[in-house]
Amino acid sequence: MQLNYLTDNQNKRRSVVVPIEEWKAIEAKLLAFEQHLQFYADLKMAFQDIKTAISTQKRKKTLSELIQELNEDVSN
């Protein structure tokens, strides 16, 4: 990766210039990473909800209710 640094009057690096194609690749990887993190957080919450439902004997959702809820989350 070819990087160029912008320095101040005291020769301290203040900014980095990254070629645009490399920057696009970095952005794509960051987006994928953020999506994985969000999926993990959602999955963790789902397991916590299941644990709570089991321990409190709360009425469990039917598959149809779950799909409807997921569709509502996606559309919002």
Summary of the structure (lengths in Angstrom):
residues: 76
radius of gyration: 22.6
end to end distance: 39.2
largest distance: 67.3
contacts: 131
relative contact order: 0.07
helix: 66%
strand: 12%
